[in-house]
Structures are given as C-alpha cells and as structure tokens.
Amino acid sequence: MRMSVDAWREVLETNLFGAFYAIKAVTRPMLKAKSGRIINITSVSGQAGQTGQANYSAAKAGLIGLTKATARELASRGITANAVAPGFVLTELTQDLPAALMDQITAATPLGRFATTDEVAFAVAFLASDEAAYITGQVLAVDGGLVMM
C-alpha cells in the first residue's frame, strides 16, 4: 500500500473521529430529552471498498460500526442511530469526472444514473422523522442499486 500514514490519519480523523465527536456532543441533550435521531453519512465505499481509497473506505466502514454500536447503546433511551450510504451523487466534485468514468459508473448502477443531492437529503429527512421512530441501527443505501447487500 502506497498510502502515507498522514493521509490515512487525516481521512479517518475527518470521517470517523468527526462523527464520534458529534455523537458525543449530542448524546447528553438527547438523553435528557429521552428522544433523538442520530444520522451519519457513510458511503457505498464503506460497504464495498474502493480501489485507491483504503483510508476513506475504512473510515466509512468504521462509521457503519459506530452507528450500529450507538444504536444499541442508546435505543433504550428513545434515541435512534442510523446511517445513509450514498452512491455516486451529482455534485461539483463528480461533475468533473472524466466522461468515460461517469459512463462506467452509470453502467454499473442498476438505475442507470447518479443520485441527486435532494434524493440523499430526502433519505436523511425520513430517518429524522417520526415515521422512522422504529428504525435504528440501519444503513439506508441511496445508491441506485449499486451495492445490493
């Protein structure tokens, strides 16, 4: 593996440690309220891995584990913890991908397109809603069928 230790550490600190710190910050007020929703944003890379991105894939897989452990620890207190795992989403970052790569990703995605940011936001809004009160410890893939598990 050619990845530097610094690159490994930086991505884990942002994507995994950052979520841990956020959960720590919101837990006490939620415990007092005996209610709350924790929704982490993971990735299909955390479910399937991504070539050349071991740090990102490991951080997002760790976030799935953190979400499930948090769900178990806080469920009896009326707090749910879930994660949303987007696939490829149309953003400023992905619009600059080479056309051949975008075509390859689109072809590998059963729904045949990238997600919109709104579609990811709708999944988060659902998990934050009262309608999702009995859902905890789950990973909701918003990936057009890219990673079916």
VOTOR-781753 format. One record per atom (N, C-alpha, C, O): residue number from 1; chain; atom name; z, y, x. Coordinates in Angstrom, 1 decimal. Each point is the difference from the previous one (the first is absolute). Layout:
<nodes>
NODE,NUM,A,CA,Z,Y,X
...
</nodes>
This chain:
<nodes>
NODE,1,A,N,0.0,-1.2,0.9
NODE,1,A,CA,0.0,1.2,-0.9
NODE,1,A,C,0.0,1.2,0.9
NODE,1,A,O,0.8,0.1,0.9
NODE,2,A,N,-1.7,0.8,-1.2
NODE,2,A,CA,-0.2,1.2,0.8
NODE,2,A,C,0.8,1.2,-0.5
NODE,2,A,O,0.0,1.1,0.7
NODE,3,A,N,0.7,-1.2,-1.8
NODE,3,A,CA,0.7,1.1,-0.6
NODE,3,A,C,1.2,0.4,0.9
NODE,3,A,O,0.7,-0.9,0.5
NODE,4,A,N,-0.5,2.2,-0.3
NODE,4,A,CA,1.2,0.4,0.8
NODE,4,A,C,1.3,-0.1,-0.8
NODE,4,A,O,-0.1,0.0,-1.3
NODE,5,A,N,1.2,-0.1,2.0
NODE,5,A,CA,1.3,0.0,-0.7
NODE,5,A,C,0.2,1.3,-0.8
NODE,5,A,O,0.6,-0.1,-1.1
NODE,6,A,N,-1.0,1.2,1.7
NODE,6,A,CA,0.1,1.3,-0.7
NODE,6,A,C,-0.7,0.0,-1.3
NODE,6,A,O,0.5,0.5,-1.0
NODE,7,A,N,-1.8,-1.0,1.0
NODE,7,A,CA,-0.8,-0.1,-1.3
NODE,7,A,C,0.7,-0.9,-1.0
NODE,7,A,O,0.0,0.3,-1.2
NODE,8,A,N,0.5,-1.4,1.7
NODE,8,A,CA,0.7,-1.0,-0.9
NODE,8,A,C,1.2,0.8,-0.6
NODE,8,A,O,0.2,-0.1,-1.3
NODE,9,A,N,0.7,0.7,2.1
NODE,9,A,CA,1.2,0.6,-0.5
NODE,9,A,C,-0.3,1.2,-0.9
NODE,9,A,O,0.7,0.1,-1.1
NODE,10,A,N,-1.7,0.7,1.4
NODE,10,A,CA,-0.3,1.2,-0.8
NODE,10,A,C,-0.4,-0.4,-1.5
NODE,10,A,O,0.5,0.6,-0.9
NODE,11,A,N,-1.3,-1.6,0.8
NODE,11,A,CA,-0.5,-0.4,-1.3
NODE,11,A,C,1.2,-0.7,-0.8
NODE,11,A,O,0.1,0.2,-1.2
NODE,12,A,N,0.7,-1.0,1.9
NODE,12,A,CA,1.1,-0.7,-0.7
NODE,12,A,C,1.0,1.1,-0.4
NODE,12,A,O,0.6,-0.1,-1.1
NODE,13,A,N,-0.3,1.1,1.9
NODE,13,A,CA,1.0,1.0,-0.3
NODE,13,A,C,-0.5,0.8,-1.2
NODE,13,A,O,0.8,0.4,-0.9
NODE,14,A,N,-2.1,-0.1,0.8
NODE,14,A,CA,-0.5,0.8,-1.1
NODE,14,A,C,0.0,-0.9,-1.3
NODE,14,A,O,0.5,0.5,-1.0
NODE,15,A,N,-1.2,-1.6,1.0
NODE,15,A,CA,-0.2,-0.8,-1.2
NODE,15,A,C,1.1,-0.9,-0.4
NODE,15,A,O,0.0,-0.3,-1.2
NODE,16,A,N,0.9,-0.2,2.0
NODE,16,A,CA,1.0,-0.8,-0.4
NODE,16,A,C,1.4,0.7,0.1
NODE,16,A,O,0.8,-0.1,-1.0
NODE,17,A,N,-0.5,0.7,2.1
NODE,17,A,CA,1.3,0.7,0.2
NODE,17,A,C,0.0,1.1,-1.0
NODE,17,A,O,1.1,0.3,-0.6
NODE,18,A,N,-2.2,0.4,0.4
NODE,18,A,CA,0.0,1.2,-0.9
NODE,18,A,C,0.4,-0.5,-1.4
NODE,18,A,O,0.7,0.7,-0.7
NODE,19,A,N,-1.3,-1.8,0.2
NODE,19,A,CA,0.4,-0.5,-1.3
NODE,19,A,C,1.5,-0.4,-0.1
NODE,19,A,O,0.6,0.2,-1.0
NODE,20,A,N,-0.1,-0.8,2.1
NODE,20,A,CA,1.4,-0.4,0.1
NODE,20,A,C,0.9,1.2,-0.2
NODE,20,A,O,0.9,0.0,-0.8
NODE,21,A,N,-1.3,1.1,1.5
NODE,21,A,CA,0.8,1.2,0.0
NODE,21,A,C,0.0,0.6,-1.4
NODE,21,A,O,1.0,0.6,-0.5
NODE,22,A,N,-2.2,-0.6,-0.2
NODE,22,A,CA,-0.2,0.5,-1.3
NODE,22,A,C,0.9,-0.8,-1.0
NODE,22,A,O,0.6,0.6,-0.9
NODE,23,A,N,-0.6,-1.9,1.0
NODE,23,A,CA,0.8,-0.8,-0.9
NODE,23,A,C,1.4,0.3,0.2
NODE,23,A,O,0.8,0.1,-1.0
NODE,24,A,N,-0.3,0.0,2.3
NODE,24,A,CA,1.4,0.4,0.2
NODE,24,A,C,0.3,1.3,-0.6
NODE,24,A,O,1.1,0.1,-0.6
NODE,25,A,N,-2.0,0.9,0.6
NODE,25,A,CA,0.3,1.3,-0.6
NODE,25,A,C,0.1,0.0,-1.5
NODE,25,A,O,0.8,0.7,-0.5
NODE,26,A,N,-1.5,-1.6,-0.2
NODE,26,A,CA,0.0,0.1,-1.4
NODE,26,A,C,0.9,-1.0,-0.6
NODE,26,A,O,0.3,0.1,-1.2
NODE,27,A,N,0.2,-1.1,1.9
NODE,27,A,CA,0.8,-1.0,-0.6
NODE,27,A,C,1.3,0.5,-0.6
NODE,27,A,O,0.4,-0.4,-1.1
NODE,28,A,N,0.4,1.2,1.9
NODE,28,A,CA,1.3,0.5,-0.6
NODE,28,A,C,-0.2,0.7,-1.3
NODE,28,A,O,0.8,-0.3,-0.9
NODE,29,A,N,-1.7,1.3,0.8
NODE,29,A,CA,-0.1,0.6,-1.3
NODE,29,A,C,-0.5,-0.9,-1.1
NODE,29,A,O,0.5,0.1,-1.2
NODE,30,A,N,-1.3,-1.1,1.5
NODE,30,A,CA,-0.5,-1.0,-1.0
NODE,30,A,C,1.2,-0.9,-0.4
NODE,30,A,O,0.1,-0.3,-1.2
NODE,31,A,N,0.7,-0.1,2.1
NODE,31,A,CA,1.2,-0.8,-0.3
NODE,31,A,C,0.9,0.8,-0.9
NODE,31,A,O,0.6,-0.6,-1.0
NODE,32,A,N,-0.4,1.8,1.2
NODE,32,A,CA,0.9,0.9,-0.9
NODE,32,A,C,-0.6,0.0,-1.4
NODE,32,A,O,0.7,0.0,-1.0
NODE,33,A,N,-2.0,0.1,0.9
NODE,33,A,CA,-0.7,0.1,-1.2
NODE,33,A,C,-0.2,-1.3,-0.7
NODE,33,A,O,-0.3,-0.1,-1.2
NODE,34,A,N,0.5,-1.0,1.9
NODE,34,A,CA,-0.2,-1.4,-0.4
NODE,34,A,C,-1.4,-0.2,-0.5
NODE,34,A,O,-0.2,-0.7,-1.0
NODE,35,A,N,-0.7,1.4,1.7
NODE,35,A,CA,-1.4,-0.1,-0.4
NODE,35,A,C,-0.9,0.6,1.1
NODE,35,A,O,0.5,0.8,0.8
NODE,36,A,N,-1.7,-1.3,-0.7
NODE,36,A,CA,-0.9,0.6,1.0
NODE,36,A,C,-1.2,-0.9,0.2
NODE,36,A,O,0.0,-1.2,-0.3
NODE,37,A,N,-1.0,1.8,0.9
NODE,37,A,CA,-1.2,-0.7,0.4
NODE,37,A,C,-0.4,0.3,1.4
NODE,37,A,O,-0.1,1.2,0.4
NODE,38,A,N,0.0,-2.2,0.4
NODE,38,A,CA,-0.5,0.1,1.4
NODE,38,A,C,-1.4,-0.6,0.0
NODE,38,A,O,-0.1,-1.2,-0.3
NODE,39,A,N,-0.8,2.0,0.8
NODE,39,A,CA,-1.4,-0.5,0.1
NODE,39,A,C,-0.5,0.3,1.4
NODE,39,A,O,-0.2,1.2,0.3
NODE,40,A,N,-0.1,-2.2,0.4
NODE,40,A,CA,-0.5,0.1,1.3
NODE,40,A,C,-1.5,-0.2,0.0
NODE,40,A,O,-0.6,-0.7,-0.8
NODE,41,A,N,-0.1,1.4,1.7
NODE,41,A,CA,-1.4,-0.2,0.2
NODE,41,A,C,-0.3,-0.8,1.2
NODE,41,A,O,0.2,0.4,1.1
NODE,42,A,N,-0.6,-1.6,-1.4
NODE,42,A,CA,-0.4,-1.0,1.1
NODE,42,A,C,-1.5,0.0,0.1
NODE,42,A,O,-0.6,1.1,-0.1
NODE,43,A,N,0.0,-2.2,0.4
NODE,43,A,CA,-1.5,0.0,0.2
NODE,43,A,C,-0.4,-1.5,-0.1
NODE,43,A,O,0.7,-0.9,0.3
NODE,44,A,N,-2.0,0.8,-0.6
NODE,44,A,CA,-0.6,-1.4,0.1
NODE,44,A,C,0.1,-0.5,1.5
NODE,44,A,O,0.0,-1.2,0.2
NODE,45,A,N,0.1,2.1,0.7
NODE,45,A,CA,0.1,-0.4,1.4
NODE,45,A,C,1.3,-0.7,0.3
NODE,45,A,O,0.2,-0.8,0.9
NODE,46,A,N,0.9,1.2,-1.7
NODE,46,A,CA,1.2,-0.7,0.1
NODE,46,A,C,0.0,-1.4,-0.7
NODE,46,A,O,0.9,-0.8,0.3
NODE,47,A,N,-1.8,0.6,-1.1
NODE,47,A,CA,-0.2,-1.3,-0.7
NODE,47,A,C,-0.9,-1.0,0.8
NODE,47,A,O,0.2,-1.2,0.0
NODE,48,A,N,-1.3,1.8,0.6
NODE,48,A,CA,-1.0,-0.8,0.6
NODE,48,A,C,-0.2,0.2,1.5
NODE,48,A,O,-0.7,-0.8,0.7
NODE,49,A,N,1.3,1.9,-0.2
NODE,49,A,CA,-0.2,0.3,1.4
NODE,49,A,C,-1.3,0.8,0.2
NODE,49,A,O,-0.9,-0.1,-0.9
NODE,50,A,N,0.8,0.8,2.0
NODE,50,A,CA,-1.2,0.8,0.3
NODE,50,A,C,-0.3,-0.1,1.5
NODE,50,A,O,0.8,0.4,0.8
NODE,51,A,N,-2.0,-0.8,-0.5
NODE,51,A,CA,-0.4,0.0,1.4
NODE,51,A,C,0.2,1.3,0.7
NODE,51,A,O,-0.4,1.0,-0.5
NODE,52,A,N,1.0,-1.0,1.7
NODE,52,A,CA,0.2,1.2,0.7
NODE,52,A,C,1.1,0.9,-0.4
NODE,52,A,O,0.3,1.1,0.5
NODE,53,A,N,0.4,-1.5,-1.6
NODE,53,A,CA,1.1,0.8,-0.5
NODE,53,A,C,1.3,-0.8,-0.2
NODE,53,A,O,0.6,0.0,-1.1
NODE,54,A,N,-0.2,-0.8,2.1
NODE,54,A,CA,1.2,-0.8,-0.1
NODE,54,A,C,1.2,0.8,-0.4
NODE,54,A,O,0.9,-0.4,-0.7
NODE,55,A,N,-0.8,1.6,1.3
NODE,55,A,CA,1.1,0.9,-0.3
NODE,55,A,C,0.1,0.4,-1.4
NODE,55,A,O,1.1,-0.2,-0.7
NODE,56,A,N,-2.2,0.6,0.1
NODE,56,A,CA,-0.1,0.4,-1.4
NODE,56,A,C,0.3,-1.2,-0.9
NODE,56,A,O,0.7,0.1,-1.0
NODE,57,A,N,-1.4,-1.2,1.3
NODE,57,A,CA,0.2,-1.2,-0.9
NODE,57,A,C,1.4,-0.5,0.1
NODE,57,A,O,0.5,-0.4,-1.1
NODE,58,A,N,0.1,0.4,2.2
NODE,58,A,CA,1.4,-0.4,0.1
NODE,58,A,C,0.9,0.9,-0.7
NODE,58,A,O,1.0,-0.4,-0.7
NODE,59,A,N,-1.2,1.7,0.8
NODE,59,A,CA,0.9,1.0,-0.7
NODE,59,A,C,-0.2,-0.2,-1.5
NODE,59,A,O,1.0,0.1,-0.7
NODE,60,A,N,-2.2,-0.3,0.2
NODE,60,A,CA,-0.2,-0.1,-1.4
NODE,60,A,C,0.5,-1.3,-0.6
NODE,60,A,O,0.5,-0.1,-1.1
NODE,61,A,N,-0.6,-1.0,1.9
NODE,61,A,CA,0.6,-1.3,-0.4
NODE,61,A,C,1.5,0.1,0.0
NODE,61,A,O,0.7,-0.5,-0.9
NODE,62,A,N,-0.1,1.2,1.9
NODE,62,A,CA,1.4,0.3,0.0
NODE,62,A,C,0.5,0.8,-1.2
NODE,62,A,O,1.1,-0.3,-0.5
NODE,63,A,N,-1.9,1.2,0.1
NODE,63,A,CA,0.3,0.8,-1.2
NODE,63,A,C,0.0,-0.9,-1.2
NODE,63,A,O,0.9,0.3,-0.9
NODE,64,A,N,-1.7,-1.3,0.8
NODE,64,A,CA,0.1,-0.9,-1.1
NODE,64,A,C,1.3,-0.8,0.0
NODE,64,A,O,0.7,-0.1,-1.0
NODE,65,A,N,-0.3,-0.3,2.2
NODE,65,A,CA,1.3,-0.7,0.1
NODE,65,A,C,1.2,0.9,-0.3
NODE,65,A,O,0.9,-0.4,-0.7
NODE,66,A,N,-1.0,1.7,1.1
NODE,66,A,CA,1.0,1.0,-0.3
NODE,66,A,C,0.1,0.2,-1.5
NODE,66,A,O,1.1,0.1,-0.5
NODE,67,A,N,-2.2,0.0,-0.1
NODE,67,A,CA,-0.1,0.3,-1.5
NODE,67,A,C,0.7,-1.2,-0.7
NODE,67,A,O,0.8,0.3,-0.9
NODE,68,A,N,-1.1,-1.5,1.2
NODE,68,A,CA,0.5,-1.2,-0.6
NODE,68,A,C,1.5,-0.1,0.2
NODE,68,A,O,0.8,-0.3,-0.9
NODE,69,A,N,-0.3,0.6,2.1
NODE,69,A,CA,1.4,-0.1,0.3
NODE,69,A,C,0.8,1.1,-0.7
NODE,69,A,O,1.0,-0.2,-0.6
NODE,70,A,N,-1.6,1.4,0.5
NODE,70,A,CA,0.6,1.1,-0.7
NODE,70,A,C,0.1,-0.3,-1.5
NODE,70,A,O,1.0,0.3,-0.6
NODE,71,A,N,-2.1,-0.9,0.1
NODE,71,A,CA,0.0,-0.4,-1.5
NODE,71,A,C,1.2,-0.9,-0.3
NODE,71,A,O,0.7,0.1,-1.0
NODE,72,A,N,-0.5,-1.1,1.9
NODE,72,A,CA,1.1,-1.0,-0.2
NODE,72,A,C,1.3,0.7,0.1
NODE,72,A,O,0.9,-0.3,-0.8
NODE,73,A,N,-0.7,1.2,1.7
NODE,73,A,CA,1.3,0.7,0.3
NODE,73,A,C,0.3,0.9,-1.1
NODE,73,A,O,1.2,0.2,-0.4
NODE,74,A,N,-2.1,0.5,-0.3
NODE,74,A,CA,0.2,1.1,-0.9
NODE,74,A,C,-0.2,-0.4,-1.5
NODE,74,A,O,0.3,0.8,-0.8
NODE,75,A,N,-0.9,-1.9,0.6
NODE,75,A,CA,-0.3,-0.4,-1.4
NODE,75,A,C,1.2,0.0,-1.0
NODE,75,A,O,-0.1,0.5,-1.1
NODE,76,A,N,1.2,-1.0,1.6
NODE,76,A,CA,1.2,0.0,-0.9
NODE,76,A,C,0.5,1.4,-0.3
NODE,76,A,O,0.9,0.1,-0.9
NODE,77,A,N,-1.4,0.9,1.5
NODE,77,A,CA,0.5,1.3,-0.2
NODE,77,A,C,-1.0,0.8,-0.8
NODE,77,A,O,0.1,1.3,-0.1
NODE,78,A,N,-1.2,-1.9,-0.5
NODE,78,A,CA,-0.9,0.7,-0.8
NODE,78,A,C,-1.1,0.7,0.8
NODE,78,A,O,-0.8,0.8,-0.6
NODE,79,A,N,0.6,-1.2,1.9
NODE,79,A,CA,-1.0,0.6,0.8
NODE,79,A,C,-1.1,-1.0,0.3
NODE,79,A,O,0.3,-1.1,0.4
NODE,80,A,N,-1.5,1.5,-0.6
NODE,80,A,CA,-1.1,-0.9,0.4
NODE,80,A,C,-0.7,0.5,1.3
NODE,80,A,O,0.1,1.2,0.3
NODE,81,A,N,-0.6,-2.2,0.4
NODE,81,A,CA,-0.8,0.4,1.2
NODE,81,A,C,-1.3,-0.9,0.0
NODE,81,A,O,0.1,-1.2,-0.1
NODE,82,A,N,-1.2,1.9,0.2
NODE,82,A,CA,-1.3,-0.6,0.0
NODE,82,A,C,-0.8,0.7,1.1
NODE,82,A,O,0.3,1.0,0.5
NODE,83,A,N,-1.5,-1.6,-0.3
NODE,83,A,CA,-1.0,0.6,0.9
NODE,83,A,C,-1.4,0.0,-0.6
NODE,83,A,O,-0.3,-0.9,-0.8
NODE,84,A,N,-0.4,1.8,1.2
NODE,84,A,CA,-1.5,0.1,-0.4
NODE,84,A,C,-0.7,-0.2,1.3
NODE,84,A,O,0.2,0.6,1.1
NODE,85,A,N,-1.2,-1.5,-1.1
NODE,85,A,CA,-0.8,-0.4,1.1
NODE,85,A,C,-1.5,0.4,-0.2
NODE,85,A,O,-0.7,-0.8,-0.5
NODE,86,A,N,0.4,2.0,0.8
NODE,86,A,CA,-1.4,0.4,-0.1
NODE,86,A,C,-0.9,-0.7,0.9
NODE,86,A,O,0.3,-0.4,1.1
NODE,87,A,N,-1.6,0.2,-1.5
NODE,87,A,CA,-1.0,-0.5,0.9
NODE,87,A,C,-0.7,1.2,0.6
NODE,87,A,O,0.7,1.0,0.4
NODE,88,A,N,-2.0,-1.0,-0.4
NODE,88,A,CA,-0.7,1.2,0.5
NODE,88,A,C,-0.1,1.1,-1.1
NODE,88,A,O,-0.5,-0.3,-1.1
NODE,89,A,N,0.9,1.5,1.5
NODE,89,A,CA,0.0,1.1,-1.0
NODE,89,A,C,-0.9,1.1,0.5
NODE,89,A,O,0.0,0.3,1.2
NODE,90,A,N,-0.7,0.3,-2.1
NODE,90,A,CA,-0.9,1.1,0.3
NODE,90,A,C,0.9,1.2,0.4
NODE,90,A,O,0.7,0.6,-0.9
NODE,91,A,N,-0.7,-0.2,2.1
NODE,91,A,CA,0.8,1.1,0.5
NODE,91,A,C,-0.8,0.8,1.1
NODE,91,A,O,-1.1,-0.5,0.3
NODE,92,A,N,1.6,1.6,0.2
NODE,92,A,CA,-0.7,0.6,1.1
NODE,92,A,C,-0.1,-0.9,1.2
NODE,92,A,O,-1.0,0.1,0.7
NODE,93,A,N,1.9,-0.9,-0.5
NODE,93,A,CA,0.0,-1.0,1.1
NODE,93,A,C,-1.1,-1.0,-0.1
NODE,93,A,O,-0.8,-0.3,0.9
NODE,94,A,N,0.7,-0.3,-2.1
NODE,94,A,CA,-0.9,-1.1,-0.2
NODE,94,A,C,-1.5,0.5,-0.2
NODE,94,A,O,-0.9,-0.8,0.2
NODE,95,A,N,0.8,2.0,-0.7
NODE,95,A,CA,-1.4,0.5,-0.3
NODE,95,A,C,-0.8,0.2,1.3
NODE,95,A,O,-1.2,0.1,0.0
NODE,96,A,N,1.9,-0.1,1.2
NODE,96,A,CA,-0.6,0.2,1.2
NODE,96,A,C,-0.3,-1.3,0.7
NODE,96,A,O,-0.5,-0.1,1.2
NODE,97,A,N,0.8,-1.1,-1.8
NODE,97,A,CA,-0.3,-1.3,0.6
NODE,97,A,C,-1.5,-0.1,0.0
NODE,97,A,O,-0.8,0.5,-0.8
NODE,98,A,N,0.3,-1.3,1.9
NODE,98,A,CA,-1.4,-0.2,0.0
NODE,98,A,C,-0.5,-0.7,-1.3
NODE,98,A,O,0.7,-0.8,-0.5
NODE,99,A,N,-1.9,1.2,0.1
NODE,99,A,CA,-0.6,-0.6,-1.2
NODE,99,A,C,0.0,-1.5,0.0
NODE,99,A,O,0.3,-0.6,-1.0
NODE,100,A,N,-0.6,0.0,2.1
NODE,100,A,CA,-0.1,-1.5,0.1
NODE,100,A,C,1.4,-0.6,-0.3
NODE,100,A,O,0.1,-1.0,-0.6
NODE,101,A,N,0.9,1.6,1.2
NODE,101,A,CA,1.4,-0.5,-0.3
NODE,101,A,C,0.4,0.2,-1.4
NODE,101,A,O,0.6,-0.9,-0.6
NODE,102,A,N,-1.0,2.0,0.0
NODE,102,A,CA,0.3,0.3,-1.4
NODE,102,A,C,-0.7,-1.1,-0.9
NODE,102,A,O,0.6,-0.5,-1.0
NODE,103,A,N,-1.8,0.2,1.3
NODE,103,A,CA,-0.8,-1.0,-0.7
NODE,103,A,C,0.7,-1.4,0.1
NODE,103,A,O,0.0,-0.7,-0.9
NODE,104,A,N,0.4,0.4,2.1
NODE,104,A,CA,0.7,-1.3,0.3
NODE,104,A,C,1.3,-0.1,-0.8
NODE,104,A,O,0.2,-1.0,-0.6
NODE,105,A,N,0.6,2.0,0.5
NODE,105,A,CA,1.2,0.0,-0.7
NODE,105,A,C,-0.3,-0.1,-1.5
NODE,105,A,O,0.6,-0.8,-0.7
NODE,106,A,N,-1.6,1.6,0.2
NODE,106,A,CA,-0.3,-0.1,-1.4
NODE,106,A,C,-0.5,-1.4,-0.4
NODE,106,A,O,0.3,-0.5,-1.0
NODE,107,A,N,-1.1,-0.1,1.9
NODE,107,A,CA,-0.5,-1.3,-0.3
NODE,107,A,C,1.1,-1.1,0.0
NODE,107,A,O,-0.1,-0.9,-0.8
NODE,108,A,N,1.2,1.2,1.6
NODE,108,A,CA,1.1,-1.0,0.0
NODE,108,A,C,1.0,0.2,-1.1
NODE,108,A,O,0.9,-0.8,-0.2
NODE,109,A,N,-1.0,1.9,-0.5
NODE,109,A,CA,0.9,0.4,-1.1
NODE,109,A,C,-0.6,-0.5,-1.3
NODE,109,A,O,-1.1,0.5,-0.4
NODE,110,A,N,1.7,-1.4,-0.3
NODE,110,A,CA,-0.6,-0.6,-1.3
NODE,110,A,C,-0.4,1.1,-1.0
NODE,110,A,O,-1.0,-0.2,-0.6
NODE,111,A,N,1.8,1.3,0.5
NODE,111,A,CA,-0.5,1.0,-0.9
NODE,111,A,C,-1.1,0.9,0.5
NODE,111,A,O,-0.5,0.9,-0.7
NODE,112,A,N,0.2,-1.1,2.0
NODE,112,A,CA,-1.2,0.7,0.6
NODE,112,A,C,0.1,1.5,0.2
NODE,112,A,O,-1.0,0.6,0.0
NODE,113,A,N,2.2,-0.1,0.3
NODE,113,A,CA,0.2,1.4,0.2
NODE,113,A,C,1.3,0.2,0.7
NODE,113,A,O,0.9,-0.8,0.0
NODE,114,A,N,-0.7,2.1,0.5
NODE,114,A,CA,1.3,0.4,0.5
NODE,114,A,C,0.8,0.5,-1.2
NODE,114,A,O,-0.6,0.4,-1.1
NODE,115,A,N,1.9,-0.4,1.2
NODE,115,A,CA,0.9,0.6,-1.0
NODE,115,A,C,0.0,1.5,0.0
NODE,115,A,O,-0.4,0.6,1.1
NODE,116,A,N,0.8,0.0,-2.1
NODE,116,A,CA,0.2,1.5,0.0
NODE,116,A,C,1.5,0.2,0.2
NODE,116,A,O,0.8,-0.9,-0.2
NODE,117,A,N,-0.5,2.1,0.7
NODE,117,A,CA,1.4,0.3,0.2
NODE,117,A,C,0.7,0.0,-1.4
NODE,117,A,O,1.2,-0.3,-0.1
NODE,118,A,N,-1.8,0.7,-1.0
NODE,118,A,CA,0.6,-0.1,-1.3
NODE,118,A,C,0.4,-1.4,-0.4
NODE,118,A,O,1.0,-0.2,-0.6
NODE,119,A,N,-1.8,-0.7,1.0
NODE,119,A,CA,0.3,-1.4,-0.4
NODE,119,A,C,1.2,-0.5,0.7
NODE,119,A,O,0.8,-0.7,-0.6
NODE,120,A,N,-0.6,1.1,1.8
NODE,120,A,CA,1.3,-0.3,0.7
NODE,120,A,C,1.2,0.7,-0.6
NODE,120,A,O,1.0,-0.6,-0.2
NODE,121,A,N,-1.2,1.9,-0.1
NODE,121,A,CA,1.0,0.8,-0.7
NODE,121,A,C,0.4,-0.6,-1.3
NODE,121,A,O,1.2,0.0,-0.4
NODE,122,A,N,-2.1,-0.5,-0.4
NODE,122,A,CA,0.3,-0.6,-1.3
NODE,122,A,C,0.9,-1.2,0.2
NODE,122,A,O,0.9,-0.2,-0.8
NODE,123,A,N,-1.2,-0.6,1.8
NODE,123,A,CA,0.9,-1.2,0.3
NODE,123,A,C,1.4,0.4,0.3
NODE,123,A,O,1.0,-0.6,-0.5
NODE,124,A,N,-0.9,1.7,1.3
NODE,124,A,CA,1.3,0.5,0.4
NODE,124,A,C,0.7,0.5,-1.3
NODE,124,A,O,1.2,-0.2,-0.2
NODE,125,A,N,-1.9,1.0,-0.6
NODE,125,A,CA,0.6,0.6,-1.2
NODE,125,A,C,0.5,-1.1,-0.9
NODE,125,A,O,1.0,0.1,-0.6
NODE,126,A,N,-1.8,-1.2,0.5
NODE,126,A,CA,0.4,-1.1,-0.9
NODE,126,A,C,1.3,-0.6,0.5
NODE,126,A,O,1.0,-0.2,-0.8
NODE,127,A,N,-0.9,-0.1,2.1
NODE,127,A,CA,1.2,-0.6,0.6
NODE,127,A,C,1.2,0.9,-0.2
NODE,127,A,O,1.2,-0.4,0.0
NODE,128,A,N,-1.4,1.7,-0.1
NODE,128,A,CA,1.1,1.0,-0.1
NODE,128,A,C,0.4,0.2,-1.5
NODE,128,A,O,1.0,0.6,-0.3
NODE,129,A,N,-1.8,-1.2,-0.6
NODE,129,A,CA,0.2,0.2,-1.4
NODE,129,A,C,1.0,-0.9,-0.6
NODE,129,A,O,0.4,-1.0,0.6
NODE,130,A,N,0.1,1.3,-1.8
NODE,130,A,CA,0.9,-0.9,-0.8
NODE,130,A,C,-0.7,-1.3,-0.3
NODE,130,A,O,0.7,-1.0,-0.2
NODE,131,A,N,-2.0,1.0,0.0
NODE,131,A,CA,-0.8,-1.2,-0.3
NODE,131,A,C,0.1,-1.1,1.1
NODE,131,A,O,-0.2,-1.1,-0.2
NODE,132,A,N,0.6,1.6,1.4
NODE,132,A,CA,0.1,-1.0,1.2
NODE,132,A,C,1.5,-0.3,0.3
NODE,132,A,O,0.3,-0.4,1.1
NODE,133,A,N,0.6,0.7,-2.1
NODE,133,A,CA,1.4,-0.2,0.3
NODE,133,A,C,0.4,-1.4,0.3
NODE,133,A,O,1.0,-0.2,0.7
NODE,134,A,N,-1.8,-0.8,-1.0
NODE,134,A,CA,0.3,-1.4,0.3
NODE,134,A,C,-0.8,-0.6,1.1
NODE,134,A,O,-0.1,-1.2,0.2
NODE,135,A,N,-0.5,2.1,0.6
NODE,135,A,CA,-0.8,-0.4,1.2
NODE,135,A,C,0.7,0.4,1.2
NODE,135,A,O,0.3,1.2,0.2
NODE,136,A,N,0.0,-2.1,0.7
NODE,136,A,CA,0.7,0.3,1.3
NODE,136,A,C,-0.4,-1.0,1.0
NODE,136,A,O,-0.2,-1.2,-0.3
NODE,137,A,N,0.1,1.7,1.5
NODE,137,A,CA,-0.3,-0.9,1.2
NODE,137,A,C,-1.5,-0.4,0.0
NODE,137,A,O,-0.3,-1.1,0.7
NODE,138,A,N,-0.5,1.8,-1.3
NODE,138,A,CA,-1.4,-0.4,-0.1
NODE,138,A,C,-0.9,0.9,0.9
NODE,138,A,O,0.3,1.2,0.3
NODE,139,A,N,-1.5,-1.7,0.0
NODE,139,A,CA,-1.0,0.8,0.7
NODE,139,A,C,-1.2,0.0,-0.9
NODE,139,A,O,-0.6,-1.0,-0.3
NODE,140,A,N,0.3,2.2,-0.1
NODE,140,A,CA,-1.2,0.2,-0.9
NODE,140,A,C,-1.2,0.4,0.8
NODE,140,A,O,0.0,1.1,0.6
NODE,141,A,N,-0.9,-2.0,-0.5
NODE,141,A,CA,-1.2,0.3,0.8
NODE,141,A,C,-1.0,0.8,-0.8
NODE,141,A,O,-0.3,-0.3,-1.2
NODE,142,A,N,-0.1,1.4,1.8
NODE,142,A,CA,-1.0,0.9,-0.6
NODE,142,A,C,-1.2,0.0,0.9
NODE,142,A,O,-0.2,0.9,0.8
NODE,143,A,N,-0.5,-2.1,-0.8
NODE,143,A,CA,-1.0,-0.2,1.1
NODE,143,A,C,-1.3,-0.6,-0.5
NODE,143,A,O,-0.8,-0.4,0.8
NODE,144,A,N,0.5,0.5,-2.1
NODE,144,A,CA,-1.2,-0.5,-0.5
NODE,144,A,C,-0.3,-1.5,0.2
NODE,144,A,O,-1.1,-0.5,-0.1
NODE,145,A,N,2.2,-0.2,0.3
NODE,145,A,CA,-0.1,-1.5,0.2
NODE,145,A,C,-0.2,-0.4,1.5
NODE,145,A,O,-0.3,-1.1,0.2
NODE,146,A,N,0.4,2.1,0.7
NODE,146,A,CA,-0.3,-0.3,1.4
NODE,146,A,C,0.9,-1.1,0.6
NODE,146,A,O,-0.4,-0.9,0.7
NODE,147,A,N,1.7,1.0,-1.1
NODE,147,A,CA,1.0,-1.0,0.6
NODE,147,A,C,0.6,-0.7,-1.2
NODE,147,A,O,1.1,0.5,-0.5
NODE,148,A,N,-1.6,-1.5,0.0
NODE,148,A,CA,0.6,-0.8,-1.1
NODE,148,A,C,0.9,-1.0,0.5
NODE,148,A,O,-0.3,-0.9,0.8
NODE,149,A,N,1.6,1.0,-1.2
NODE,149,A,CA,1.0,-0.9,0.5
NODE,149,A,C,0.7,-0.7,-1.2
NODE,149,A,O,0.9,-0.8,0.2
</nodes>
